[in-house]
Amino acid sequence: MDKKEYKEIFIAYLKENGHRITNERILILDSALSMENHFDADDLYTKMRGDFIRVSRATVYNTLELMNNCKILTKHNFKGDRARYETQHGRKNHYHIICLSCNKIIEFENKTIEKSLLNVCKEKNLKLMDYSIQVFASCEYADKCSLTSQNCKID
């Protein structure tokens, strides 16, 4: 799906759910879709300010929730105090390993996990609707890890 299609989905969602379609919400959508890594609302707000796009912090927070509700973004709570988001744009199903020392997030794909989940659901007469797998680990060299993840040795 391209950004134009996401915009159409978002506008349709806003209309169907009685939300206003504003220029600020569309700018937030465009900026969020351009984020390459996991981000929180403050990261997006700071990026937009750096790009000279004026929106309120509250509008960013609210719009991210709307984008999560209509499945344009996925919201994660990685054992932290802030919700982090990632776009669905150009992404396959994947899983996360989070370093408990530096908070670095590693994404990986694994078809075996997906098949196992489908098999378990089938055995239990269930239909798999959605899932999220988060693995919490610590770097092999935790003493070299820092909260900025720049020194982290995991990749």
N, C-alpha and C positions, 0 to 999 in steps of 0.2 A: 504494500500500500504506500502511496506517496503522500506528501504533506497536504496536498490539495484534498485528497480523500479524507484524511484525518480532520481537516477543517470542516468538511461537509458533515462528517459524523458528529463533530462537536456542536456545530450550529443546530443540527437536527435534534440532538440531545437537549440543548438549551431550550429550544422551542417546545419540545414535547413535555418538558418538566417545568415550564413556566418561568424560566430564568431569562433575564435580559441578555441580549446579544450586544456586547459593547466592544469598542475598539480595543480597550485595555485587555479584555479576555482573549481576543484574537492575537494580540501582541504577546501575551503570556504563552499561549499555545505555540506560536512560532518559536519563541525563545526556548521553551521546554523541549520541543522536538529537535532543537539544534544541540542540546546537551548530549555529550558522548558517554559520560559515566553516570554513576549514581549521584544524585544531588538532593539537597534538601531545599526547603522554601527560601531560606536565607541565601544559599548559593545562587539560586535563580534570580532572586531580587538583586543581589550584588552584580551579577552578570548583566542584567538589564540596565542597571544604573550606569555600569561601565560602558554600555552600548548607547548611552544617552536616551534610554527609553524610560519615561517617567510613569510609574505606576505605584500605587500604595502597597505596602507590605501586606496589609490585610487582604487586598484583592488578589495578590499572588497566592497566599495561603488558601483562600476560598476557591480560587480557580483551579488550583492543583487538586483539591478534593473533588471538584466537578469532573476534571479530566480522569481522575481515578475511577469515579463512579461510572463513567461511560467507557471504561477500559482502554483509553488512549495511553494512560500511564499505569504502572503497577506501583503500589505503595508497599514499602517494607519497613518493618521495625526490627533492625539489627541490634538487639540488646543495647540500645542507646537511648538517649533522651529525645532524639529527633527522628521523625519519620523521614525516610529517604525514598526517592522516586527514581524510576527509570522508564524511558519511553518504550513502547512496543514497536516503534518504527524501526524496521530492519532487523529485528531480533528473533532468534529461534528460542524454543524452550530451553531453559538453562537453569542451573542451580548455583548456589553461592557458598563459598567458604569465607568466613570472616575471621581475621586474626584478632584475638583478644588483646594482644599487646599494642598493636598500632592501628587497628580498625581497617586495615586494607581489605578490600573485597575482591575475591577472585571468582570469576565466573567459569563454569565448565558445563559441557553437555555430556549426557550419558544415556544412550538409547536403552541400555539394560535396566536402568532405574524406571524409565517410562514403561517398558514392557512389564516389569514386576508390579508396578502400581495397577496397570490395566488387568493383569492376571488376578491379583488379590481382589479387586473390585468384582471381576467376573465370577470368581469363586463364591463371593458373598452376595451375589445377585444385586450388585450395585452398578450404577453408571457413574464413571469418573467424570466429575464436572470441572474441577480445578484442583491445583495443589501447589504447594510451596515447600521447598526443602532448603533449610539453612544449616550449615555445618559450622560450628565454632571450634577453632583450633588456635594453636599458638605457634609462632614461627620456631623453626628448629634452633635458630640463633636469637632467642627472645631478647638477650642482652643488647643486641645490635638494633633492635626495633625501636622506633620512636613513634610518638603520636602523630607525626606528620607522614608516616609511612615511606618517606624518602629513602631511609636506610634499610627498609625491610628487604629481606632476601628471598621472599616467596614470589614466585611468578608462574 
